[in-house]
Amino acid sequence: MTQYKLGEVEFAFAALIWDHEPLTSSQLVELCGERLSWKKSTTYTVLRRLCQRGLFQNEGGVVTSRLSRQEFDALRSQEFLDQTFDGSLPRFLTAFASRKKLSSEEIAELQRLIDENRG
C-alpha cells in the first residue's frame, strides 16, 4: 500500500488526471503547464513514475487511471487506520469524536453505513 502514498505535488498531478481522464498525453502536458507551471519533461517524468507505481497507465498516448480516486482514498484510509489505530475503526471514531462533536446528519450517515454493512 505504501506505493500509493503521494506527496502534495504528485497528488495535484494525480487529481488533474482523475478530473480529466481519459486524456491524451499532449492534453496532460498542456494542463500541467497551465495549472502546475510544469515543462513537458517534468510531466512525463512524474507520469512515468506514477505509471510504474501502478496508479496510472499511458497506452497509445492516452492516459487513464488504473485506480480510481475512490479506490486510492480507500487504500490511504485503510493504511492510516492500520498504522495509527491498529486497523480499528471504532478506535479512530472514538478519537475523532472526542475532539469534534458529530452533527445529527453525520450520526445518521454513520448509522446508515453501519446498517448497510451489517452482515
Residue pairs with C-beta under 8 A, 6 or more apart in sequence:
1 75
1 78
1 79
2 79
3 53
3 54
4 53
4 55
4 67
4 72
4 75
4 76
4 79
5 76
5 79
6 14
9 36
9 46
10 46
10 49
10 50
12 35
12 36
13 32
13 36
13 43
13 46
13 47
13 50
14 50
14 55
14 56
14 69
14 72
15 69
16 28
16 31
16 32
16 35
16 36
17 23
17 28
17 56
17 63
17 64
17 65
18 65
18 68
18 69
20 27
20 28
20 31
21 63
21 64
21 65
22 62
22 63
22 64
23 31
23 62
23 63
24 61
24 62
24 63
25 44
25 47
25 58
25 61
25 62
25 63
26 61
28 43
28 47
28 63
29 40
29 43
29 44
32 38
32 42
32 43
33 39
33 40
33 43
38 46
47 56
47 58
47 63
48 58
50 56
51 57
51 58
54 66
54 67
55 65
55 66
55 67
55 72
56 63
56 64
56 65
56 66
57 63
57 64
57 65
57 66
67 75
78 87
81 87
81 88
81 89
81 92
84 92
85 91
85 92
85 95
93 110
102 110
